[in-house]
């Protein structure tokens, strides 16, 4: 069950929202760094299952 990895967000699949995977991998290193900064998780190490809910894109 996907849950949002943003600080303070408790949205999960039951909330009816869409979820987006974090951009992982070497090619996306700069983009990932910016995303993590934007959600207040600069030191977070995501994996292939890490997700953000659509609330953080509006």
Jmol script that loads the backbone (N, CA, C; Angstrom):
load data "model"
ATOM      1  N   UNK A   1       0.844  -1.177   0.000  1.00  0.00           N
ATOM      2  CA  UNK A   1       0.000   0.000   0.000  1.00  0.00           C
ATOM      3  C   UNK A   1       0.891   1.241   0.000  1.00  0.00           C
ATOM      4  N   UNK A   2       0.783   2.080  -1.029  1.00  0.00           N
ATOM      5  CA  UNK A   2       1.614   3.281  -1.073  1.00  0.00           C
ATOM      6  C   UNK A   2       1.222   4.290   0.002  1.00  0.00           C
ATOM      7  N   UNK A   3       2.226   4.890   0.588  1.00  0.00           N
ATOM      8  CA  UNK A   3       2.037   6.010   1.502  1.00  0.00           C
ATOM      9  C   UNK A   3       2.989   7.117   1.061  1.00  0.00           C
ATOM     10  N   UNK A   4       2.639   8.328   1.372  1.00  0.00           N
ATOM     11  CA  UNK A   4       3.451   9.470   0.967  1.00  0.00           C
ATOM     12  C   UNK A   4       4.657   9.614   1.889  1.00  0.00           C
ATOM     13  N   UNK A   5       5.816   9.903   1.310  1.00  0.00           N
ATOM     14  CA  UNK A   5       7.049  10.023   2.098  1.00  0.00           C
ATOM     15  C   UNK A   5       7.374  11.463   2.484  1.00  0.00           C
ATOM     16  N   UNK A   6       6.494  12.410   2.177  1.00  0.00           N
ATOM     17  CA  UNK A   6       6.736  13.806   2.554  1.00  0.00           C
ATOM     18  C   UNK A   6       6.555  13.987   4.060  1.00  0.00           C
ATOM     19  N   UNK A   7       7.358  14.867   4.644  1.00  0.00           N
ATOM     20  CA  UNK A   7       7.287  15.137   6.077  1.00  0.00           C
ATOM     21  C   UNK A   7       5.890  15.628   6.440  1.00  0.00           C
ATOM     22  N   UNK A   8       5.285  14.999   7.434  1.00  0.00           N
ATOM     23  CA  UNK A   8       3.984  15.416   7.931  1.00  0.00           C
ATOM     24  C   UNK A   8       2.793  14.960   7.115  1.00  0.00           C
ATOM     25  N   UNK A   9       3.007  14.243   6.028  1.00  0.00           N
ATOM     26  CA  UNK A   9       1.907  13.790   5.180  1.00  0.00           C
ATOM     27  C   UNK A   9       1.549  12.353   5.539  1.00  0.00           C
ATOM     28  N   UNK A  10       0.267  12.112   5.744  1.00  0.00           N
ATOM     29  CA  UNK A  10      -0.182  10.763   6.096  1.00  0.00           C
ATOM     30  C   UNK A  10      -1.082  10.167   5.021  1.00  0.00           C
ATOM     31  N   UNK A  11      -1.064  10.733   3.825  1.00  0.00           N
ATOM     32  CA  UNK A  11      -1.901  10.204   2.754  1.00  0.00           C
ATOM     33  C   UNK A  11      -1.424   8.816   2.339  1.00  0.00           C
ATOM     34  N   UNK A  12      -2.409   7.965   2.046  1.00  0.00           N
ATOM     35  CA  UNK A  12      -2.112   6.627   1.542  1.00  0.00           C
ATOM     36  C   UNK A  12      -3.122   6.298   0.456  1.00  0.00           C
ATOM     37  N   UNK A  13      -3.082   5.085  -0.065  1.00  0.00           N
ATOM     38  CA  UNK A  13      -3.954   4.746  -1.196  1.00  0.00           C
ATOM     39  C   UNK A  13      -5.436   4.843  -0.847  1.00  0.00           C
ATOM     40  N   UNK A  14      -5.780   4.753   0.420  1.00  0.00           N
ATOM     41  CA  UNK A  14      -7.179   4.870   0.836  1.00  0.00           C
ATOM     42  C   UNK A  14      -7.700   6.300   0.690  1.00  0.00           C
ATOM     43  N   UNK A  15      -6.805   7.265   0.559  1.00  0.00           N
ATOM     44  CA  UNK A  15      -7.210   8.664   0.424  1.00  0.00           C
ATOM     45  C   UNK A  15      -7.743   8.977  -0.970  1.00  0.00           C
ATOM     46  N   UNK A  16      -7.557   8.045  -1.915  1.00  0.00           N
ATOM     47  CA  UNK A  16      -8.056   8.242  -3.272  1.00  0.00           C
ATOM     48  C   UNK A  16      -7.173   9.136  -4.132  1.00  0.00           C
ATOM     49  N   UNK A  17      -5.990   9.453  -3.662  1.00  0.00           N
ATOM     50  CA  UNK A  17      -5.065  10.307  -4.401  1.00  0.00           C
ATOM     51  C   UNK A  17      -4.148   9.473  -5.285  1.00  0.00           C
ATOM     52  N   UNK A  18      -3.544  10.138  -6.261  1.00  0.00           N
ATOM     53  CA  UNK A  18      -2.546   9.479  -7.110  1.00  0.00           C
ATOM     54  C   UNK A  18      -1.180   9.626  -6.450  1.00  0.00           C
ATOM     55  N   UNK A  19      -0.307   8.647  -6.706  1.00  0.00           N
ATOM     56  CA  UNK A  19       1.042   8.656  -6.150  1.00  0.00           C
ATOM     57  C   UNK A  19       2.061   8.573  -7.268  1.00  0.00           C
ATOM     58  N   UNK A  20       3.182   9.290  -7.082  1.00  0.00           N
ATOM     59  CA  UNK A  20       4.251   9.353  -8.076  1.00  0.00           C
ATOM     60  C   UNK A  20       5.525   8.822  -7.426  1.00  0.00           C
ATOM     61  N   UNK A  21       6.257   7.997  -8.171  1.00  0.00           N
ATOM     62  CA  UNK A  21       7.536   7.496  -7.661  1.00  0.00           C
ATOM     63  C   UNK A  21       8.573   8.604  -7.670  1.00  0.00           C
ATOM     64  N   UNK A  22       9.468   8.549  -6.709  1.00  0.00           N
ATOM     65  CA  UNK A  22      10.577   9.501  -6.686  1.00  0.00           C
ATOM     66  C   UNK A  22      11.551   9.154  -7.803  1.00  0.00           C
ATOM     67  N   UNK A  23      12.193  10.166  -8.388  1.00  0.00           N
ATOM     68  CA  UNK A  23      13.141   9.916  -9.481  1.00  0.00           C
ATOM     69  C   UNK A  23      14.458   9.356  -8.931  1.00  0.00           C
ATOM     70  N   UNK A  24      14.618   8.052  -8.971  1.00  0.00           N
ATOM     71  CA  UNK A  24      15.832   7.421  -8.449  1.00  0.00           C
ATOM     72  C   UNK A  24      16.767   7.038  -9.590  1.00  0.00           C
ATOM     73  N   UNK A  25      18.011   6.749  -9.269  1.00  0.00           N
ATOM     74  CA  UNK A  25      19.001   6.366 -10.271  1.00  0.00           C
ATOM     75  C   UNK A  25      19.979   7.491 -10.553  1.00  0.00           C
ATOM     76  N   UNK A  26      21.110   7.126 -11.130  1.00  0.00           N
ATOM     77  CA  UNK A  26      22.170   8.110 -11.403  1.00  0.00           C
ATOM     78  C   UNK A  26      21.719   9.234 -12.322  1.00  0.00           C
ATOM     79  N   UNK A  27      20.932   8.892 -13.345  1.00  0.00           N
ATOM     80  CA  UNK A  27      20.497   9.918 -14.303  1.00  0.00           C
ATOM     81  C   UNK A  27      19.619  10.973 -13.661  1.00  0.00           C
ATOM     82  N   UNK A  28      18.958  10.638 -12.567  1.00  0.00           N
ATOM     83  CA  UNK A  28      18.015  11.548 -11.924  1.00  0.00           C
ATOM     84  C   UNK A  28      18.528  12.130 -10.611  1.00  0.00           C
ATOM     85  N   UNK A  29      19.818  12.059 -10.364  1.00  0.00           N
ATOM     86  CA  UNK A  29      20.378  12.479  -9.073  1.00  0.00           C
ATOM     87  C   UNK A  29      20.044  13.931  -8.732  1.00  0.00           C
ATOM     88  N   UNK A  30      20.197  14.836  -9.675  1.00  0.00           N
ATOM     89  CA  UNK A  30      19.910  16.255  -9.403  1.00  0.00           C
ATOM     90  C   UNK A  30      18.424  16.491  -9.174  1.00  0.00           C
ATOM     91  N   UNK A  31      17.597  15.841  -9.964  1.00  0.00           N
ATOM     92  CA  UNK A  31      16.148  15.981  -9.796  1.00  0.00           C
ATOM     93  C   UNK A  31      15.715  15.433  -8.443  1.00  0.00           C
ATOM     94  N   UNK A  32      16.244  14.276  -8.056  1.00  0.00           N
ATOM     95  CA  UNK A  32      15.908  13.684  -6.762  1.00  0.00           C
ATOM     96  C   UNK A  32      16.320  14.612  -5.624  1.00  0.00           C
ATOM     97  N   UNK A  33      17.509  15.174  -5.713  1.00  0.00           N
ATOM     98  CA  UNK A  33      17.987  16.092  -4.678  1.00  0.00           C
ATOM     99  C   UNK A  33      17.028  17.267  -4.509  1.00  0.00           C
ATOM    100  N   UNK A  34      16.541  17.820  -5.611  1.00  0.00           N
ATOM    101  CA  UNK A  34      15.605  18.944  -5.551  1.00  0.00           C
ATOM    102  C   UNK A  34      14.266  18.518  -4.959  1.00  0.00           C
ATOM    103  N   UNK A  35      13.757  17.366  -5.379  1.00  0.00           N
ATOM    104  CA  UNK A  35      12.487  16.863  -4.843  1.00  0.00           C
ATOM    105  C   UNK A  35      12.585  16.673  -3.334  1.00  0.00           C
ATOM    106  N   UNK A  36      13.663  16.042  -2.874  1.00  0.00           N
ATOM    107  CA  UNK A  36      13.826  15.788  -1.446  1.00  0.00           C
ATOM    108  C   UNK A  36      13.924  17.096  -0.674  1.00  0.00           C
ATOM    109  N   UNK A  37      14.610  18.070  -1.222  1.00  0.00           N
ATOM    110  CA  UNK A  37      14.687  19.384  -0.582  1.00  0.00           C
ATOM    111  C   UNK A  37      13.295  20.013  -0.494  1.00  0.00           C
ATOM    112  N   UNK A  38      12.525  19.925  -1.559  1.00  0.00           N
ATOM    113  CA  UNK A  38      11.190  20.524  -1.601  1.00  0.00           C
ATOM    114  C   UNK A  38      10.227  19.909  -0.593  1.00  0.00           C
ATOM    115  N   UNK A  39      10.420  18.635  -0.255  1.00  0.00           N
ATOM    116  CA  UNK A  39       9.515  17.986   0.706  1.00  0.00           C
ATOM    117  C   UNK A  39      10.116  17.920   2.107  1.00  0.00           C
ATOM    118  N   UNK A  40      11.259  18.586   2.308  1.00  0.00           N
ATOM    119  CA  UNK A  40      11.859  18.660   3.633  1.00  0.00           C
ATOM    120  C   UNK A  40      12.547  17.392   4.098  1.00  0.00           C
ATOM    121  N   UNK A  41      13.069  16.603   3.154  1.00  0.00           N
ATOM    122  CA  UNK A  41      13.721  15.342   3.516  1.00  0.00           C
ATOM    123  C   UNK A  41      15.079  15.230   2.844  1.00  0.00           C
ATOM    124  N   UNK A  42      15.931  16.222   3.052  1.00  0.00           N
ATOM    125  CA  UNK A  42      17.233  16.271   2.392  1.00  0.00           C
ATOM    126  C   UNK A  42      18.093  15.033   2.634  1.00  0.00           C
ATOM    127  N   UNK A  43      17.970  14.406   3.776  1.00  0.00           N
ATOM    128  CA  UNK A  43      18.814  13.260   4.126  1.00  0.00           C
ATOM    129  C   UNK A  43      18.135  11.913   3.853  1.00  0.00           C
ATOM    130  N   UNK A  44      16.937  11.923   3.328  1.00  0.00           N
ATOM    131  CA  UNK A  44      16.169  10.700   3.068  1.00  0.00           C
ATOM    132  C   UNK A  44      16.810   9.896   1.939  1.00  0.00           C
ATOM    133  N   UNK A  45      16.879   8.593   2.113  1.00  0.00           N
ATOM    134  CA  UNK A  45      17.392   7.705   1.070  1.00  0.00           C
ATOM    135  C   UNK A  45      16.216   6.879   0.551  1.00  0.00           C
ATOM    136  N   UNK A  46      15.661   7.265  -0.602  1.00  0.00           N
ATOM    137  CA  UNK A  46      14.492   6.562  -1.131  1.00  0.00           C
ATOM    138  C   UNK A  46      14.874   5.231  -1.765  1.00  0.00           C
ATOM    139  N   UNK A  47      13.872   4.378  -1.906  1.00  0.00           N
ATOM    140  CA  UNK A  47      14.061   3.140  -2.657  1.00  0.00           C
ATOM    141  C   UNK A  47      13.051   3.125  -3.797  1.00  0.00           C
ATOM    142  N   UNK A  48      12.980   2.036  -4.523  1.00  0.00           N
ATOM    143  CA  UNK A  48      12.096   1.977  -5.693  1.00  0.00           C
ATOM    144  C   UNK A  48      10.615   2.033  -5.321  1.00  0.00           C
ATOM    145  N   UNK A  49      10.296   1.879  -4.039  1.00  0.00           N
ATOM    146  CA  UNK A  49       8.905   1.933  -3.603  1.00  0.00           C
ATOM    147  C   UNK A  49       8.509   3.273  -2.989  1.00  0.00           C
ATOM    148  N   UNK A  50       9.417   4.215  -2.900  1.00  0.00           N
ATOM    149  CA  UNK A  50       9.124   5.523  -2.310  1.00  0.00           C
ATOM    150  C   UNK A  50       8.204   6.319  -3.229  1.00  0.00           C
ATOM    151  N   UNK A  51       7.198   6.949  -2.628  1.00  0.00           N
ATOM    152  CA  UNK A  51       6.190   7.672  -3.398  1.00  0.00           C
ATOM    153  C   UNK A  51       5.853   9.019  -2.761  1.00  0.00           C
ATOM    154  N   UNK A  52       5.382   9.939  -3.602  1.00  0.00           N
ATOM    155  CA  UNK A  52       4.815  11.215  -3.168  1.00  0.00           C
ATOM    156  C   UNK A  52       3.379  11.271  -3.655  1.00  0.00           C
ATOM    157  N   UNK A  53       2.497  11.809  -2.833  1.00  0.00           N
ATOM    158  CA  UNK A  53       1.112  11.947  -3.284  1.00  0.00           C
ATOM    159  C   UNK A  53       0.966  13.217  -4.119  1.00  0.00           C
ATOM    160  N   UNK A  54      -0.110  13.272  -4.874  1.00  0.00           N
ATOM    161  CA  UNK A  54      -0.340  14.388  -5.794  1.00  0.00           C
ATOM    162  C   UNK A  54      -0.508  15.728  -5.100  1.00  0.00           C
ATOM    163  N   UNK A  55      -0.779  15.737  -3.813  1.00  0.00           N
ATOM    164  CA  UNK A  55      -0.958  16.984  -3.068  1.00  0.00           C
ATOM    165  C   UNK A  55       0.288  17.867  -3.162  1.00  0.00           C
ATOM    166  N   UNK A  56       1.454  17.256  -3.262  1.00  0.00           N
ATOM    167  CA  UNK A  56       2.715  18.001  -3.254  1.00  0.00           C
ATOM    168  C   UNK A  56       3.114  18.524  -4.634  1.00  0.00           C
ATOM    169  N   UNK A  57       2.233  18.365  -5.603  1.00  0.00           N
ATOM    170  CA  UNK A  57       2.500  18.846  -6.958  1.00  0.00           C
ATOM    171  C   UNK A  57       1.538  19.952  -7.367  1.00  0.00           C
ATOM    172  N   UNK A  58       0.754  20.462  -6.426  1.00  0.00           N
ATOM    173  CA  UNK A  58      -0.209  21.508  -6.770  1.00  0.00           C
ATOM    174  C   UNK A  58       0.159  22.828  -6.154  1.00  0.00           C
TER     175      UNK A  58
END
end "model"
wireframe off; spacefill off
backbone 0.3
color backbone group
